[in-house]
Amino acid sequence: MNVLIVLTSHDQLGDTGRKTGFWLEELAAPYYHFKDAGWQITLASPKGGRAPLDPKSNEPQFRTELTRRFEADAEAEAQLNGTVRLDSVSADDFDTVFYPGGHGPLWDLAEDPTSIKLIEQTVAAGKPLALVCHAPGVLRHAVKADGTPLVAGRRVTGFTNSEEEAMGLTKVVPFLVEDELIAKGADFSKVGDFQSNVITDGLLITGQNPASSGPAALELIALAEKPA
């Protein structure tokens, strides 16, 4: 299986002067689940090159066995340093696509025409797609063939309003993931703040928060490898 992992290139947390990017656990946990399954992994981002890490995600309280494994893995770090440009890849070349979160995607991937097209083509081709934490927000402009929102009528989850409030960033982010998905007609599912929650609706998998990233990746593997 060939999986494309799409990372943000955005590193500014609004006008706070603080850095943001992707959330380390949300890359590291899926990365090793895919690698241990024998999958081929390609990392891409809008600008290519080194994808920016949200420094907060590497604070001691957020580090895990897999984030430490990633940082000590020269091959993984080399891939992160050399992500390919998103506009240089084709959905046809991958069996599935995975979007880690972090706040960065709300600014760039959510508005990126290449990312939107990739999502639409992946879904149209009947391939599984997974997004976790803030990444479900990048579905906001994706549509079905008839022009209606991709998430309309579908069960999804993502970073909740209360989780964003707990982070103190409700007034900083360009939009709230929960509110946006509901506005697009999604049936939004949530559990307690920062508890694992993975929702599978057909070939669309969404995870609520960092704790959901590993379980979402395992769900994606099971779905992608399920006999036809």
N, C-alpha and C positions, 0 to 999 in steps of 0.2 A: 504493500500500500504506500502511496505517495501522499503525504499530508503537507499542505501549505499553512504555515502559521503566520498570521498577519499582525504586525506590531505597529504601534504609533511612531511617528517621528516628532511629535510635539512635546516640548519640554518646559513650557511656561505655564504656571498655575494661575491663569487669568492675569490680573494686574497686581497680584500679591507680592511679586518679586521672588516667589519661591519656585523651585523646580518641580516638575512632574514628569510623567512618562508612562511606561508600562509597569505593572506590579509584578515583582520578581517571582513570587510563588505561582502566579497565574501563567507564567511561562515555564518555570522549572518543573512543576509537577506534571503538566501534560507532556512536556518534552521527554521526560524519562519514561512515562507510561508508553508513549509512542515508540521510543527507542527500544525499550524492553520488549515491545511487541514485534520488533523487527521492521518497523516502518522506516521509510526514507523521509527525512525532514528537510524542508526548505523554509528559511525565515525570510520574510519580505517586509518592507515598510515603504511608505510613500516616497521618501527621499533616498532610500538605500543607505548603506554604510551602517555605522553604529546606531542602534536604536537606543533612545534615552531611557534610562532606568529611573523610576521614581525613587529618590533617595530614602524616603520614609519606609519603603517596602523592604529596605535592607537594615532597618533598625533591629536591635536584638530581639524585641518581643515579636517580630514578624518573621524571623528566620526559622527555617525548618531544615530537616535532614536533606531534603531535595534542593533547597536553595543553596545550602552549603556544598552539596555535590556539584551543582551547576558551576558555582564560582571556582571550584577546584578542577573543573573539566576543561582542559585546553581546547579540545575540539568544539565544545559547546560555546565557549567564549569567542572562538574564532568565527563561528557562525553568527554570533550576535554582533561582532565587530564588522561583519561583511554582509549584512542583509542585502538581498537583491532589491532593486527598485520594483515597486508593485506594478508599475505600468509595463514591466518587461516580462511578466509572467502571463500564462494563459490558463484559464479555468480548465481547459481540456487536458492539461498535463497533470492534473491532480485528482485523486480519488475522493478527497474530502478537504475541508478548510476549517481552521480553528482560529478564533480571535481571542487572545488574552485581553484583560481589561487594564485597569489603571485609569487615571483621569484623562490622560493624553488623548485617547481616541475620541472623546467628546468634542474636541476642537478640530482634529484633522480628519480622521477616518469617517466620522459621521457625515462630513460634507464632501468627501473625496469621490468624484465621479468614477474613478477607476475601481475603488472599493465597492461602490454601489453596484456597478456593472458585474463585478466578480461575484457578489452575493446573488444577484438576480440570475446569472448564468449557472451558478452552482445549483441553486434550487430548481431551475428549469430543467437541468440535466438529470435531476433525480439523484443527486449526490447529497450525502449528509453534511450538515453545517452546524458548527458549535460555537457559541459565544458566551463569555462569562463576565460577571461583575458589571463594569461600565460598558463593556463591548456590545451587549444587546442594544445599546443606544445607537449603534451605527446602522441599525436596521431602519432608522426613522424615515429615510427617503427611498428605501427599496420598495419596489412595487411588483405585483404579479403581471402576467401578460395582459390582463384587462385594465391595467392602470390603477387598481385598488392597492392599498398598502399591503405589503407582504405579510405583516403580522395580524392583519384584521381577521378576527374570528379564531385566532390561534392561541393556545396556552403557552405563555412565556413567563420568564422571570428575569430579574436583573437587580442591580444595586438599588435598594429601596430608598424612599424618601427619608425614613427614620435612620437608615445607615448613613446617608449623606449628612443628615443633621448631626449625628454623632461625630462625624469627621469635622464638623464646623464649616462645611463648604457649600451649603445650600445656596448662598448668595454669590458664590464665586463661579460655579460651573455654568456653562452656557444654557444647559437645560437639565431637568431632573429625569433620569432614566425611567422611573416608574410612571411619572406623569405623562411622559412623551409616548410610551408604549400604549398606555391606556387611551390616550388621545387618538392614536392610530387604530383603535378598535381591537386591541389585544385583550385577551383574558389573562390578567396579570396575577401570578401566584407569588406568595411570599410567606416566609416563616420568620422566627425570631431573628433579631439583628445578629449578623455574622455567624449564623448557623448554616450548615450545608443544605442546599436546596437545588436540585437539578430537575428540570422539566423537559420531557421529550414529547414533542407533538409531531408525529410523522418522522420526517428526516431532519427536523429542526430541534436542536438541543440548546438550552440556555441554563446558565448557572447564576445563582444570586450574588455571590461574593467570592473572595479568595478561597475560602474553605470549600467552595463548590468546584474549584477548577480541576482538581485531580479526579473526583467522581465524574465530572462532565466528560473528561478525556476518556475514562474507562467506558462510559456509556457510548461515546463516539466509536471507540474501537469495536465494541460489541455490535453496534449498528452497522458499521462499515464492513465487518467481517462476517455478518450474518449471511448464510447461504441464500441465494436468490430463490 
